[in-house]
Amino acid sequence: MSEFLGLAYFAEVPAVLFDVQRAGPSTGMPTRTQQSDLFATAYASHGDTKHVLLFPSTPKECFEMGAQAFDLADRLQTPVILLTDLDLGMNDNVSEPLEWDDSRQYDRGKVFSAEQLDAMTERFGRYVDMDNDGICYRTFPGTHPKKGAFFTRGTSRDEYAVYTEDGDVYVRNMERLLRKFETAKEYVPAPEITPAAETTSEGVLFFGTSADATREALDMLSGEGIHLDAMRIRAFPFSREVEDFIANHERVFVVEQNRDGQLRKLLIIECEIDPKKLALVRHYNGMPITARNISRQIRQLKGGATVTKIRRKVG
């Protein structure tokens, strides 16, 4: 599968995949949930690749982001992967109604029409970046009898889709693809920020099906005098808002359901964050994460005093 994703990324072919994550590796626990495919999807394929990821947290958001994924794939001309998990994909969930707007228009992105091709005096180049945003104009098959045709290939090529192994041309193309990934930040779903009831120097990041449990944990911790600003990340690449949120806090707890802290490491890699600033709150036994689990780990990471105090109170 990663080879096909690499082809779609390099040839710039729109594609949409749905990854319902389960406990791995290999067959793992096929009926248990995890959030452990971030690395497998973000950088899928050999060579330098970066894929757009969406992180829904509810059935309704799966429905809405599913439609949005197709628009993003066309707009960005790249694979878009929606990462849900078995907590959503297999369990019963109470959901708001799934509503479709019949007036919605599909976003096909940068596509030359026959009229635009007729008006062109320059040579059509499938991989010419006319707007300096990394996204090139394309054509649909059969649009024009003479203009706009090109051959899509997985090998290196120049701006006119002509095969080449010229190193300078290859680097130029790879830099453009990286520029496109930066442009993607303008189109992917923005993160949701929930300020704490009181001013705080600490925050928490979470995504996907960790959302409800994290919000409940925040309420529990707030009742104990522990206040945390919260951000739900909804997509990769990470927007400037994500970087600013981390920069504006002395410490940020990252809640995720996998062993290796894949979201935390992705943040460190992509945003060049000091690892000491991101504290990992993890859970990966295959059952959905709970608010008690999250609140307990945050108390432990903050020190031991709060845990001792609560134990004495309960006892």
Order of alpha helices (4+ residues) and beta strands (2+ residues): alpha-beta-beta-alpha-beta-alpha-beta-alpha-alpha-alpha-beta-beta-alpha-beta-beta-alpha-beta-alpha-beta-alpha-alpha
